[in-house]
Amino acid sequence: MSLRGRQLDGLPTGLYAAGYRQIWRVASDGFAVRVWQKIVPRIHDQITECGIYLYHSVEHAEAGDPYGASGFLVGLPFKDTPPNTWSHCYAVTNAHVIDGGCLVVRVNINHPKASTMAIPLTKEDWIYHPDGDDIAIASISLDKYIHRFQFISPVSVSDGSFFVSKEFHDKFALGIGDEAFMIGRFMARDESGGNAPIARFGHIASSKIETIRQGGRADFPQESYLVEVHSISGFSGSPVFVSLPTIRVNPIPAPDLQKMPLDSIFRNLARALDHRIYLLGVDWGHLDEAQFPGMAGVVPAWKLTELLNCPKVLEMQNEEEKRIAKETKHSAKLDVRGKSQRSKAGIEIPIPSKGEVMDVFKKATRKRDKKPL
């Protein structure tokens, strides 16, 4: 191949459509042909950093032993508080993972001598779905200064929901071919250095929600998405996401498109390349590979929404918010700088700040020049 051929090979032609771009490919005889190449969107770090690992014991977690399962963190904002201030944080995984004894959650931490922290939980700390679906949550308190993590939230600023619901599934016709990926553990690697979830990619394999009887869980009929993404041991409890083109969930009305200048139309067509990520559900395992090679069963995300909104969880959230509100109010009373108090006669007396008190103290103790007698 000539030097010019090597320079041309792989260069885009400038055409983009439906998540693909056209590029040049140079054949062995030196002639260039145009081919369409799929564009894979970059996964944001916030998605990968929501992953957690689950182990049978603190010792296994500290050693990074290749046993256990996956999970992820979900955050729910407090009611009646400014954004990005307080959130309820939940660890999420499968119920069968907890039944199997993987109760210890391992998270990454910000520490010069250690990379992870093991949080020992008991089975009583985990809350199951009231209808028996293969999903469980545990409320845990994490500190951004200590722990290194991100959580995903069912509330999205852009369109009101980050979790796929039944209505979302129907409205946007989720089905065969929609891109999906999951974040979880790859236990074949060394995990002693910290949690480093990987992504596995695939597609939704069926337009309908299947009912699959799970073995080992009293033959539970689990509502599931079928996703052609290879799930292996260790990925149970992983979050599964679906990636949809922005123009599909937020289309341009036809009348508006007709009135647009030509240059605006071309600019808006670029939106077809942008994707929005939604939580499709929770991976509960792979089906019998002899019959369904590479096929994963996924608990729909609305089952997690139901669990997060069940009465016992809402009651716990209310109590937690009352406690924080009480502590915040108490702290506000202690901070009296810039406020005032009243004498018995009702006269308002300003309370000096710490800085004002120190200024007076310095003036009172400052050395003065002695005057001659």
Buried (B, 14 or more C-beta within 10 A) or exposed (E): EEEEBEEBBEEEEEEBEEBBBBBBBBEEEEEBEEEBEEEEBEBEEEBBBBBBBBBBBBEBBBEBBBBBBBBBBBBBBBEEBEEEEBBBBBBBBBBBBBBBBBBBBBBBBEEEEEBBBBBEBEEEBBBBBEEEBBBBBBBBEBEEEEBBBBBBBBEBEEEEBBBBBEEBBEEBEBBEEBBBBBBBBBBEEEBEEBBBBBBBBBBBBBEEBBEBEBEEBEEBEBBBBBBBBBBBEBBBBBBBBBBBBBBBBEEBEEEEEEEEEEEEEEEBBEBBBEBBBBBBBBBBBBBEEEEBEBBBBBBBBBBBBBBBEBEEBEEEBEEBBEEBBEEEEEEEEEEEEEEEEEEEEEEEEEEEEEEEEEEEEEEEEEEEEEEEE
